[in-house]
Amino acid sequence: MAARGDGPYVLDTTGKRYLDASGGAAVSCLGHSNAAVNDAIKAQLDRIAFAHTGFFTNEPMEKLADFLCERAPGDLNAVYFVSGGSEAVEAALKLARQYFIEKGEGSRSRFISRRQSYHGNTLGALSAGGNEWRREPYSPLLMPVALLSPCYAYREKRDGESDFDFGQRVANELEEEILRQGPETICAFICEPVVGATLGAVPAVEGYFSRIREICDTYGILLILDEVMCGMGRTGTLFACEQEGVAPDILVTAKGLGAGYQPIGAMLVSDRIYQTIRNGSGFFQHGHTYMGHPVACAASLAVQTYVEDNNLLENVRLQGAALKNALEATFGQHPFIGDIRGRGLFLGLEIVEDKETKAPFDPARKINAKVKAAAMDAGLMCYPMGGTIDGQRGDHVLLAPPFIIEASHVDEIVSKLAQAFQSTFKEV
């Protein structure tokens, strides 16, 4: 049972300390006891805790919107605040559909996504994702969404194929699917710039997203980028897509936006979409009770201000490189670690039974669950998952520690992870 936080550590009710090397689920980017954020929450509570957006705007919401829009890529100049990532994705799907209705293109109602992706747990977001394990119980309830190949070079690149050629090949699947269904039927393509928990911090190869953007523009399709897990500085830039040199039409973010201090998510929207709605019906036909919540927005603004004022994105890049180097030095030759990947403080290790063939362990052995339990015993929070390859086979460990970690924490993460692997693999 969690009792209190101390920087990058969580303490349980027995007093045991756990280094939070996953930020919970890539959420707690400032750790668990940031006084500046706590003070901002208390101050906002003293002013007003809640004012429904059907009647009022509020200062924290307006300031947070300005902060994000001033720093966002492209012309993402309008923001819609909700309570988390799934809500943000739902809003994005609905807005994409309404945009085309208001443009007089009501035949556009379908979405395209990728296998081994994840976009949230509400029915719309689950439909748009490719996490088969999460989808399976609810499959009869989900809308049909075509799923393309992920840009997953470790397993999907062919022998003799360059990274660039691989990226172009899998990106071109989008054009093939658009033409198969008919461009006039497609609203948007949605994907994660760096795939999170489903694949384990898999970035795209160079040139992939440029080709995706080109295809979307050719056929008038919207590009929705899901940065719920990989955004808000996690990969070393405030928005993950900055490193791809592209800007989406809609961007969704959450998790690190509020760092866990309050529930919040956001949908950022291009001028083209915003003006189409504004000059059409003037009303986005959607809404949630707690959107634009003053306390959540005050907390989030304090989080983002603290990150910027303390130059923490530089620390993400610095400690991210140090952590990746340490992981490669310690586990690069490990017989059961097949791949080490990621960007910034968003890193993944793929576990295999055979390093040469990349064959995974039998899912029945529950390797990922054993690693998690062993890491907790060692005082380390990490984020192991199964089903890496196809929703059933494959195991990986995701690392997403707070932006405030120092060199000593890098050493502690690697040493405790080594301890967890030793405990897990001793029988193997």
C-alpha positions in Angstrom: 0.0 0.0 0.0 1.5 3.3 -1.1 1.9 5.7 1.9 3.9 8.7 0.6 6.3 9.9 -2.0 9.8 11.2 -1.8 11.1 12.6 -5.1 11.5 9.6 -7.4 10.6 7.1 -4.7 7.3 5.7 -3.4 7.2 4.4 0.2 4.8 1.8 1.3 3.1 1.5 4.7 6.1 -0.6 6.0 8.5 2.1 5.1 10.1 0.2 2.1 11.3 2.5 -0.7 10.7 1.8 -4.3 12.5 3.7 -7.1 9.8 4.6 -9.6 11.6 3.7 -12.8 8.4 3.6 -14.8 6.7 6.8 -13.5 3.8 4.5 -12.6 2.7 4.1 -16.3 4.9 6.9 -17.6 2.9 9.4 -15.6 5.0 10.7 -12.7 7.5 12.8 -14.6 8.3 15.0 -11.6 8.3 12.3 -9.0 5.9 12.2 -6.0 6.6 15.2 -3.8 7.0 18.4 -5.9 6.2 21.3 -3.6 5.7 23.8 -6.4 2.9 21.7 -7.9 1.3 20.9 -4.5 1.3 24.7 -3.7 -0.4 25.5 -7.0 -3.1 23.0 -6.3 -3.7 24.4 -2.8 -3.8 27.9 -4.1 -6.3 27.1 -6.7 -8.5 25.3 -4.2 -8.5 28.5 -2.2 -9.8 30.4 -5.2 -12.3 28.0 -6.9 -12.2 24.3 -7.3 -14.7 23.8 -10.1 -16.6 26.0 -12.6 -18.5 24.2 -15.4 -17.3 25.2 -18.8 -20.9 25.5 -20.0 -21.0 28.7 -18.0 -17.4 29.9 -17.4 -13.9 29.7 -18.6 -11.1 29.8 -16.0 -7.7 31.4 -15.7 -5.6 28.2 -15.2 -7.3 26.6 -18.3 -6.6 29.7 -20.4 -3.0 30.0 -19.2 -2.3 26.3 -19.8 -3.8 26.5 -23.3 -1.6 29.4 -24.1 1.5 27.6 -22.8 0.9 24.5 -24.9 -0.1 26.3 -28.1 2.9 28.6 -28.0 5.2 25.5 -27.9 3.3 23.1 -30.1 4.5 22.2 -33.6 2.7 23.4 -36.7 -0.6 25.3 -36.3 -2.0 23.5 -33.3 -3.5 26.6 -31.8 -6.6 25.4 -30.0 -6.9 23.0 -27.0 -9.6 20.9 -25.4 -8.9 19.7 -21.9 -10.3 16.5 -20.6 -9.5 14.1 -17.7 -7.2 11.6 -19.3 -5.8 10.0 -22.4 -8.7 7.8 -23.3 -11.1 10.8 -23.2 -8.6 12.8 -25.3 -8.6 10.1 -28.0 -12.4 9.8 -27.9 -12.6 13.6 -28.5 -10.1 13.4 -31.4 -12.1 10.6 -33.1 -15.4 12.6 -32.8 -13.8 15.8 -33.8 -12.3 14.2 -37.0 -15.8 12.9 -37.9 -17.5 16.2 -37.2 -14.9 18.1 -39.2 -15.7 16.2 -42.3 -19.5 16.5 -41.8 -19.1 20.2 -41.6 -17.0 20.2 -44.7 -19.7 18.4 -46.6 -17.8 15.1 -46.7 -20.1 13.0 -44.6 -19.1 9.8 -46.3 -15.8 9.9 -44.3 -16.5 7.8 -41.2 -13.6 5.3 -40.9 -10.3 5.3 -39.2 -7.0 3.5 -39.8 -4.5 2.5 -37.1 -1.7 0.0 -36.5 -1.3 -3.4 -35.0 0.3 -3.5 -31.5 -0.8 0.1 -30.7 -2.8 1.4 -27.8 -5.0 4.4 -27.7 -7.1 4.0 -24.6 -9.7 1.8 -22.9 -13.0 3.5 -23.8 -14.9 1.8 -26.7 -13.9 4.3 -29.3 -10.3 4.5 -28.2 -10.1 0.7 -27.9 -11.5 0.3 -31.4 -8.7 2.6 -32.7 -6.0 0.6 -31.0 -4.3 -2.7 -31.9 -3.7 -4.2 -28.5 -5.4 -7.5 -29.1 -5.3 -8.6 -25.4 -7.2 -5.5 -24.3 -9.6 -5.6 -27.3 -10.6 -9.3 -27.3 -13.3 -9.3 -24.5 -15.1 -6.3 -26.1 -14.5 -7.1 -29.8 -18.3 -7.4 -30.6 -18.8 -3.8 -29.3 -16.0 -2.2 -31.3 -16.2 -0.2 -34.5 -14.2 -1.7 -37.4 -10.8 -0.1 -37.8 -8.2 -1.3 -40.3 -4.8 -2.2 -38.6 -1.6 -1.7 -40.5 1.9 -3.0 -39.7 3.8 -1.1 -36.9 7.1 0.5 -37.6 8.8 -2.2 -35.5 12.2 -2.7 -37.1 13.5 -5.3 -34.6 11.0 -7.9 -35.8 9.5 -6.6 -39.1 12.5 -5.4 -41.1 13.5 -7.9 -43.8 17.0 -9.3 -44.3 19.0 -6.9 -46.5 16.4 -4.1 -46.1 17.7 -0.7 -44.9 16.0 1.1 -42.1 14.8 3.8 -44.5 13.4 1.3 -47.1 11.7 -0.6 -44.3 10.0 2.6 -43.0 8.8 3.5 -46.5 7.4 0.0 -47.1 5.3 -0.1 -43.9 4.3 3.6 -44.4 3.1 2.8 -47.9 0.6 0.3 -46.4 -1.4 3.4 -45.4 -1.8 4.4 -49.0 -2.7 0.9 -50.1 -5.4 0.7 -47.4 -6.8 4.2 -48.2 -7.1 3.1 -51.9 -8.6 -0.2 -50.9 -11.4 1.4 -48.9 -11.7 4.5 -50.9 -10.3 7.9 -49.8 -13.8 9.3 -49.5 -14.6 7.0 -46.6 -11.5 7.7 -44.4 -11.4 10.3 -41.6 -8.0 9.8 -40.1 -4.9 7.7 -39.4 -4.0 7.5 -35.7 -0.7 6.3 -34.3 1.9 6.8 -31.6 5.2 8.6 -32.5 6.9 6.2 -30.1 4.8 3.2 -29.3 4.4 2.8 -25.5 3.3 -0.1 -23.4 2.1 -2.4 -26.1 5.4 -2.6 -27.9 7.8 -1.2 -25.3 9.2 2.2 -26.4 9.5 1.6 -30.2 10.4 4.7 -32.2 9.8 4.9 -35.9 12.8 4.8 -38.3 13.8 8.0 -40.1 11.6 9.0 -42.9 8.5 7.0 -41.8 6.5 9.9 -40.5 7.4 12.2 -43.4 5.9 9.6 -45.7 2.8 9.2 -43.5 2.3 12.9 -43.5 2.6 13.0 -47.3 0.1 10.2 -47.8 -2.4 11.9 -45.4 -2.1 15.2 -47.3 -2.4 13.5 -50.7 -5.8 12.0 -49.8 -7.2 14.7 -47.5 -6.9 12.3 -44.4 -6.3 13.8 -41.0 -3.2 12.7 -39.0 -3.9 12.1 -35.3 -0.8 11.6 -33.2 -1.3 9.9 -29.8 1.4 11.3 -27.5 -0.5 10.3 -24.3 2.5 8.2 -23.1 5.4 9.4 -25.2 4.7 13.2 -25.1 5.3 16.1 -22.7 9.0 15.8 -22.7 9.3 12.0 -22.2 11.4 11.5 -25.3 13.6 14.6 -24.8 11.4 17.2 -26.6 8.2 18.6 -25.3 6.2 17.0 -28.1 7.6 13.6 -29.4 6.7 14.4 -33.0 9.2 17.3 -33.0 11.9 14.7 -33.6 10.1 13.5 -36.6 9.9 16.9 -38.3 6.1 16.6 -38.8 3.1 18.2 -37.2 -0.3 16.4 -37.0 -3.8 17.8 -37.5 -4.8 16.6 -34.0 -2.5 15.7 -31.2 -3.6 14.1 -27.9 -1.6 14.0 -24.7 -2.1 13.2 -21.0 0.0 11.3 -18.4 3.1 13.6 -18.1 0.9 16.6 -18.8 -0.2 16.6 -15.2 2.5 14.3 -13.9 -0.2 12.4 -11.8 -0.8 15.4 -9.5 -4.3 15.7 -11.0 -6.1 13.8 -13.7 -5.9 15.7 -17.0 -5.6 15.1 -20.8 -5.6 17.4 -23.8 -6.5 17.4 -27.5 -4.6 20.0 -29.5 -6.2 21.0 -32.8 -5.0 22.7 -36.0 -6.3 26.0 -37.2 -7.9 24.4 -40.2 -10.1 22.1 -38.1 -10.9 24.7 -35.5 -12.0 27.3 -38.0 -14.1 24.8 -39.9 -16.1 24.1 -36.8 -16.1 27.7 -35.7 -17.4 29.0 -39.0 -19.8 26.1 -39.4 -22.0 24.9 -36.5 -19.8 26.8 -34.0 -20.2 23.9 -31.6 -18.2 20.7 -31.0 -20.9 18.2 -30.3 -19.1 16.5 -27.4 -18.3 17.1 -23.8 -17.5 15.8 -20.3 -18.4 17.2 -16.9 -14.8 17.8 -15.8 -13.2 19.2 -18.9 -11.1 22.3 -18.3 -11.1 21.5 -14.5 -9.5 24.5 -12.8 -7.5 22.5 -10.2 -6.3 20.0 -12.8 -5.2 22.8 -15.2 -3.5 24.7 -12.3 -1.6 21.6 -11.4 -0.6 20.9 -15.0 0.5 24.4 -15.6 2.7 24.2 -12.5 4.2 20.9 -13.8 5.0 22.3 -17.2 6.4 25.5 -15.8 8.6 23.6 -13.4 9.9 21.4 -16.2 10.7 24.4 -18.3 12.1 26.6 -15.6 14.4 23.9 -14.4 15.6 22.8 -17.9 14.4 19.3 -17.2 14.2 18.3 -20.9 18.0 18.6 -21.0 18.1 16.3 -18.1 15.8 13.9 -19.9 18.2 13.8 -22.8 21.3 13.6 -20.6 20.1 10.9 -18.2 18.2 9.1 -21.0 21.5 8.7 -22.9 23.2 7.6 -19.7 20.5 5.1 -18.9 20.5 3.6 -22.4 24.2 3.3 -22.4 24.1 1.6 -19.0 21.4 -0.8 -20.1 23.4 -1.7 -23.2 26.6 -2.2 -21.2 24.9 -4.4 -18.7 22.3 -6.3 -20.8 23.6 -5.9 -24.4 25.1 -9.4 -24.3 22.5 -10.9 -22.0 21.3 -14.2 -23.5 17.6 -13.3 -22.9 17.6 -9.6 -23.9 17.0 -9.3 -27.6 16.6 -5.5 -28.1 17.2 -2.3 -26.2 15.4 0.7 -27.7 13.7 4.0 -27.1 14.3 7.8 -26.8 15.0 10.0 -23.9 13.7 8.6 -20.6 11.4 6.2 -22.5 13.2 3.0 -23.0 12.3 -0.7 -23.5 14.1 -4.0 -23.3 12.6 -6.9 -25.3 13.0 -10.3 -23.6 13.6 -13.4 -25.8 14.3 -17.1 -25.2 16.7 -17.3 -28.1 18.8 -14.2 -29.0 19.7 -15.5 -32.5 16.2 -16.5 -33.7 14.4 -13.8 -31.5 12.0 -16.6 -30.4 10.0 -15.5 -27.4 9.3 -17.4 -24.2 6.1 -19.4 -23.9 3.5 -17.0 -22.6 2.5 -19.6 -20.1 5.7 -19.0 -18.3 4.5 -15.4 -17.5 8.0 -14.0 -17.7 6.8 -10.4 -17.6 4.8 -10.9 -14.4 7.8 -12.6 -12.8 10.1 -9.7 -13.7 7.7 -7.2 -12.2 7.4 -9.2 -8.9 11.1 -9.6 -8.7 11.7 -5.9 -9.3 9.2 -4.9 -6.6 11.0 -7.2 -4.2 14.2 -5.4 -5.1 12.6 -2.0 -4.6 12.2 -1.1 -8.2 9.0 -0.1 -10.1 9.2 -1.0 -13.8 6.5 -1.7 -16.4 6.8 -5.2 -17.9 4.2 -6.3 -20.4 3.3 -9.5 -22.4 2.0 -9.9 -25.9 4.7 -7.7 -27.4 4.7 -9.5 -30.8 1.0 -10.2 -31.5 -1.0 -9.7 -28.3 -0.1 -13.1 -26.9 3.6 -13.9 -27.5 6.5 -11.8 -26.4 7.7 -10.0 -23.2 9.3 -6.6 -22.6 10.1 -4.2 -19.9 9.3 -0.5 -20.2 11.3 2.1 -18.3 10.0 5.7 -17.9 11.6 7.2 -14.8 10.9 10.8 -13.6 12.7 13.7 -15.3 14.4 14.6 -12.0 16.6 11.5 -11.8 20.3 11.8 -11.3 23.3 9.6 -12.2 22.9 7.7 -8.9 19.4 6.7 -9.9 20.5 5.5 -13.2 22.9 3.1 -11.4 20.2 2.0 -9.1 17.8 1.3 -11.9 20.2 -0.9 -13.8 21.5 -2.7 -10.7 18.0 -3.5 -9.4 16.8 -4.5 -12.8 19.8 -6.9 -13.1 18.8 -8.3 -9.7 15.2 -8.8 -11.0 16.4 -10.5 -14.2 18.8 -12.8 -12.2 16.0 -13.9 -10.0 13.6 -14.4 -12.9 16.0 -16.3 -15.2 17.9 -18.4 -12.6 15.6 -21.4 -13.4 16.2 -20.8 -17.1 
